[in-house]
Amino acid sequence: MVLQQFKHLQVHGPGVDIDTLCIGPSYVNREQDFFIILHNILAEMEEVTELHPVPDAHVPVMKFKFQGISIDLLYASISILVVPE
């Protein structure tokens, strides 16, 4: 299903990746919650391969493939307790 949506967006060519931003509330810690807890969740998903956290980069990022599509996932915290939909 997700792969079909990517194909519809025409982002499935060779060398193409999707840059995404995960936004969370102020109490979420990037080092613990993003790079450890989320990493462990992604590692257990069969759709996710080539999972590589890069926490020490200039822009910390989690790189992986989801159903063969390259994803760069960044995290940003905003100073509110609940992120609105």
Number of C-alpha atoms within 10 A of each C-alpha: 6 10 14 10 11 14 12 10 9 10 16 18 10 8 8 12 16 15 12 13 12 10 13 20 15 15 13 16 15 19 11 11 13 23 19 14 13 13 16 13 11 16 16 10 10 9 12 18 18 12 17 15 18 14 15 8 8 7 9 18 22 19 20 21 17 18 13 13 22 22 19 17 17 19 18 15 16 13 10 11 12 11 12 7 3
